[in-house]
Amino acid sequence: MGMMVEMFQLLAADVRDESEAPKGPDVYYRCRLCSSAIPSQPDDNIGCDCGNIFIDIDYFRLVVRDFGAFEVVRRS
């Protein structure tokens, strides 16, 4: 069986503040450190595999440790 590879379209790679990050039902945040992509509007708290990106839905906040490795993408 082959491995499924998800394709994404880059929307922004120059976000420097959590408040600037767009969100939407088809928008994801991708970490270039661990290659994880997480939904921008998750149903539960979620983070990338290495912890660089975390969304805390209880406090309605996005936390990014290294914006140089943060990308906003859309599933294509």
Secondary structure, DSSP 8 states (H G I E B T S, - for coil): -------EEEEES---SGGG----TTEEEEETTT--EEESS-SS-EE-TTSSEEEETTTTEEEES-GGGEEEEEE-
